[in-house]
Structure formats: C-alpha cells, structure tokens
Amino acid sequence: MRLSRSMLPLLVAVGSVLSLALPTGTVAQHLDRIQNIYPENGLPNPYSSEDGWVNLPDGRTWGSTAGTDIDPDGVHIWAIDRCGSNSCAASDLDPILKIDPRGNVLATLGGGILNFPHGLHVDRDGNVWVTDAAGPNPNIPSSAGKGHAVFKFSPQGELLLTLGRPGSPGDGRGPLLNTPNDVVTDGEGNIYVGDGHGGQNLTAPPETVARIAKYDRDGNFITSWGRLGSGPGEFRTPHAIDIDSQGRLIVGDRGNNRLQILELDGTYIGELRQFGRPSGIYIADDDIIYVADSESLFGNSQNPGWITGIRVGSLRDGIVDYLISGTVAAYPNGSNPEGVSVDAAGNVYGAVVSQGGAFVRSAR
C-alpha cells in the first residue's frame, strides 16, 4: 500500500525532519522512509522515453543541453544546446531553441553572446532568460567579455536586459554575478538568481560564491542571501531554482543533496532530501515537482546509494511517487538529465549534459 496524499496534511521539512505526529501501521512505515531519507531508487516508472525526436536545423546535432522550460502556451518547449558540444565560447550558433511538439525548431536565439549557457527560464510574458555560468577562457579569444551574467531575451531574440557585467565575476556581495546557475521571476517581476557554480566540492574555499541574488523587474539589485555551507540557508551550489504555488522559493542545493524551501525574502522554511541530488527542478501549478538528478552515480557526488533520473512527487506532502529513468538507446541504463521541464500534456523533457548530450522526452 502506498500512502495517499489524502492521508496527510502539508509536510514541512525542518532540518530535514518532517514534523508530524506519527500514526501507526503502514502510514508510519511510509513516514519513517521519508524522515530517514532512504535512497528513493525502487519507485515505479510509468513513463516511456524517446530520443532523437527533435529535427535540428542545418545538420546540427545535440551538444550538452542542461536547461529547458515551457512556453506560456504550455505547448512549445525551449531548450539549450551548447552549440553541439559542451561550450559556446568558440561558436556563433544560437544556443537557445524553441521546439514544437512534433520536434520542429521554430526559432533560435542568443548566438555569440554566451560562453556556457546553463539555466533557462521562460517568464509569463514569454521572455526567455538564460544564465552564462562560465567566464572568459584565456585560450579562447572569442570568450573575452562574456560569462558571469544573466540575459533576458524577447521571444524573437531581442536582448532586453542583462544582469551582472559580462566577463567580470562578482564576489557575492553586490549586483555582479559569479558563474550563475539558474534564474526565475516571481509574479511581480522580481528576479532571483542562483549564483555560484563552484561550491559543490567539499574542498571549495570558504570565499566561494554560494547565494541567491534578488533584483527588481528592471534589473536593479535588491539584496542577496546565503553563503557556502551546509546549514539552513547556506548552499553548496544553488544549481536550480523555481517558485511554487504558495510563493515559496525552492532551491536545488545540489552540493548538499537537498531542496531548500525559502520565503522570497530568504527566510528559511525547511528542506527536503528525498528527491536525490538536485540538478534541475520544475514545479507544476499543482505543486507536483520534477527533480532531475544528474550526478548521484558520479564517484564524487557525495550521495552514495542513490541513482540518477527524474524523481516526481509533491511539495504538499513530500512524497516521491515516480522515478523516470529516461532509458533510450544512447543511455541504455537510464539517462541523467541536468534540466527538466513538463508541458501541459504531461510530457517530461530531460536535458542531458553527459556523453555528448541529448534531449529526452518521456510520456505516460
């Protein structure tokens, strides 16, 4: 028997312990599994996955993807292609693609602007936001003056706003950014950036940037919070961010193998560890959350016993229901997407970075 959501009130994980009075029997056993954070590997997978469904233009092949989101129409898909490899530093290709359900690429944008496109967010007006998570490479002259920034594009590709100063890393104390991971906007247009890609290694120096930076709708810096660490409100690479229906900021704190739940002013609410090592997150309107775990099988992931894939559950009760393996021919043992999005029909898109990259679609 699986615990039904009607049997539980809202779960809030505080200090990774869910605060509830434990009932008896099967319900208590299920709550024990959540509270003690056993590896969520043996979950059902009602999804079948496919690769190669996108008709890339001009003979392009997928490179590493990492980022994906859904257009406000709920139908069209946006995805990153790191210019056929794992970097765009030496390429003028457009790395951001708009794709229809039949796999046709309808638009591309962002060429020549980014070194390492990473996080992707499409706001309610259809504008496309992308983070550039790598600074200039001295061995690649064309990378100079790029990186450490967030860009807002119109759906037609017009550059509307830049956060940070491209090519200039910040120190985590002001508006300049340092290898930003992901970006999201709230209902008032405020902008939140998960800043600092370099902290997930346990040997990272204490001055490594690890914070959430907040800007107003016009790009003016408001504040930031967080530092390198593993305590409440601290981060070891805030790799993914999204906002749920209650107006809470959900942060994929990848280096700490947890989701952190925060108020939009940075106040710590709690955390969830049962979704694995989060690289990407997508939250549906009903607070079903899809968490892409791309690293748990890596030797240095600091998350032993877990496997990769997309875990699906609810923020309203903390229960993880499914694990989408993303098994396709190129990944016979399951793919490991770093980004994830879900369209209105329930199709799940996994943006895969490793082994050259892929863009996998999974459907029930």
RAHU-V809487 format. One record per residue. N is the residue number from 1. RES is the residue in one letter. PSI is psi in whole degrees, 0 to 359 (NA if undefined). NEAR is the number of other C-alpha atoms within 12 Angstrom. Layout:
n,res,psi,near
N,RES,PSI,NEAR
N,RES,PSI,NEAR
This chain:
n,res,psi,near
1,M,129,9
2,R,143,20
3,L,125,24
4,S,153,20
5,R,337,22
6,S,347,12
7,M,358,19
8,L,145,24
9,P,182,20
10,L,131,19
11,L,134,28
12,V,119,30
13,A,118,33
14,V,120,25
15,G,30,23
16,S,14,29
17,V,126,23
18,L,124,31
19,S,96,23
20,L,152,20
21,A,126,14
22,L,124,20
23,P,184,15
24,T,171,11
25,G,215,13
26,T,321,16
27,V,315,23
28,A,321,21
29,Q,319,18
30,H,318,28
31,L,324,34
32,D,321,24
33,R,320,24
34,I,312,34
35,Q,325,29
36,N,358,20
37,I,60,29
38,Y,148,24
39,P,126,26
40,E,79,34
41,N,329,29
42,G,34,19
43,L,158,26
44,P,153,20
45,N,90,24
46,P,11,19
47,Y,144,27
48,S,145,22
49,S,151,32
50,E,148,29
51,D,164,29
52,G,22,21
53,W,348,23
54,V,132,30
55,N,89,22
56,L,142,31
57,P,158,20
58,D,34,11
59,G,14,9
60,R,152,20
61,T,154,24
62,W,135,37
63,G,199,32
64,S,142,37
65,T,293,45
66,A,317,54
67,G,143,53
68,T,151,52
69,D,173,49
70,I,141,41
71,D,154,31
72,P,340,21
73,D,353,19
74,G,0,25
75,V,311,23
76,H,149,32
77,I,138,45
78,W,141,51
79,A,153,55
80,I,138,53
81,D,118,49
82,R,57,45
83,C,38,37
84,G,1,32
85,S,219,30
86,N,24,30
87,S,150,41
88,C,11,39
89,A,328,37
90,A,22,27
91,S,149,25
92,D,8,22
93,L,149,30
94,D,121,32
95,P,351,47
96,I,126,53
97,L,139,44
98,K,127,39
99,I,138,32
100,D,171,24
101,P,342,28
102,R,0,17
103,G,11,26
104,N,135,20
105,V,116,25
106,L,333,23
107,A,153,24
108,T,156,30
109,L,167,35
110,G,9,40
111,G,139,28
112,G,6,27
113,I,330,42
114,L,146,45
115,N,313,44
116,F,74,50
117,P,134,53
118,H,289,51
119,G,145,55
120,L,133,54
121,H,133,51
122,V,120,38
123,D,179,33
124,R,342,22
125,D,1,20
126,G,2,25
127,N,149,31
128,V,122,44
129,W,139,49
130,V,141,53
131,T,147,51
132,D,106,54
133,A,19,46
134,A,139,37
135,G,189,39
136,P,143,31
137,N,118,20
138,P,341,14
139,N,355,11
140,I,95,17
141,P,325,15
142,S,351,23
143,S,351,29
144,A,141,23
145,G,18,26
146,K,161,38
147,G,168,42
148,H,41,46
149,A,164,47
150,V,136,51
151,F,141,44
152,K,123,39
153,F,148,30
154,S,164,25
155,P,339,29
156,Q,357,19
157,G,6,26
158,E,131,19
159,L,118,21
160,L,330,21
161,L,145,26
162,T,130,33
163,L,140,42
164,G,181,38
165,R,107,26
166,P,130,34
167,G,351,32
168,S,108,25
169,P,143,32
170,G,174,29
171,D,12,25
172,G,15,33
173,R,5,26
174,G,205,25
175,P,339,35
176,L,145,34
177,L,161,48
178,N,104,45
179,T,60,48
180,P,139,52
181,N,310,52
182,D,166,53
183,V,146,53
184,V,156,49
185,T,149,39
186,D,185,31
187,G,338,20
188,E,1,16
189,G,358,20
190,N,150,25
191,I,134,41
192,Y,131,51
193,V,127,59
194,G,104,56
195,D,129,56
196,G,99,49
197,H,350,43
198,G,12,31
199,G,359,35
200,Q,339,37
201,N,133,25
202,L,347,21
203,T,9,15
204,A,138,20
205,P,152,16
206,P,338,21
207,E,1,21
208,T,133,32
209,V,132,40
210,A,91,46
211,R,171,47
212,I,125,54
213,A,134,47
214,K,134,38
215,Y,158,34
216,D,178,23
217,R,339,23
218,D,2,18
219,G,9,28
220,N,131,21
221,F,132,24
222,I,302,22
223,T,177,25
224,S,162,31
225,W,157,31
226,G,157,37
227,R,173,32
228,L,129,35
229,G,185,29
230,S,8,29
231,G,179,21
232,P,128,30
233,G,4,38
234,E,161,40
235,F,150,43
236,R,76,49
237,T,95,49
238,P,80,53
239,H,335,52
240,A,145,53
241,I,148,49
242,D,172,49
243,I,132,37
244,D,183,31
245,S,342,20
246,Q,5,22
247,G,32,21
248,R,143,32
249,L,123,42
250,I,122,47
251,V,126,57
252,G,94,52
253,D,82,53
254,R,316,48
255,G,342,42
256,N,7,39
257,N,47,40
258,R,158,45
259,L,129,52
260,Q,142,50
261,I,123,40
262,L,152,35
263,E,165,24
264,L,356,35
265,D,7,25
266,G,356,28
267,T,128,20
268,Y,131,27
269,I,311,26
270,G,191,32
271,E,158,39
272,L,131,45
273,R,358,43
274,Q,2,44
275,F,10,50
276,G,206,46
277,R,101,50
278,P,120,50
279,S,324,52
280,G,149,56
281,I,147,59
282,Y,128,48
283,I,121,39
284,A,169,32
285,D,333,22
286,D,14,17
287,D,16,26
288,I,129,29
289,I,137,43
290,Y,120,49
291,V,116,56
292,A,120,52
293,D,106,53
294,S,355,43
295,E,354,36
296,S,337,34
297,L,355,23
298,F,146,18
299,G,333,13
300,N,24,15
301,S,346,27
302,Q,32,22
303,N,61,31
304,P,145,20
305,G,345,20
306,W,156,32
307,I,165,35
308,T,170,41
309,G,194,50
310,I,116,55
311,R,136,49
312,V,127,41
313,G,201,35
314,S,139,33
315,L,348,42
316,R,342,31
317,D,353,32
318,G,6,41
319,I,134,43
320,V,123,40
321,D,320,32
322,Y,158,30
323,L,109,39
324,I,116,45
325,S,331,39
326,G,34,42
327,T,120,30
328,V,175,26
329,A,320,15
330,A,339,22
331,Y,73,26
332,P,339,14
333,N,11,16
334,G,138,31
335,S,168,43
336,N,77,48
337,P,144,49
338,E,333,49
339,G,156,54
340,V,144,53
341,S,164,47
342,V,127,40
343,D,177,32
344,A,337,21
345,A,357,19
346,G,5,22
347,N,137,29
348,V,131,46
349,Y,126,54
350,G,121,55
351,A,108,49
352,V,134,48
353,V,318,40
354,S,167,28
355,Q,37,20
356,G,340,26
357,G,157,35
358,A,166,45
359,F,100,51
360,V,133,47
361,R,132,40
362,S,135,35
363,A,153,23
364,R,NA,16
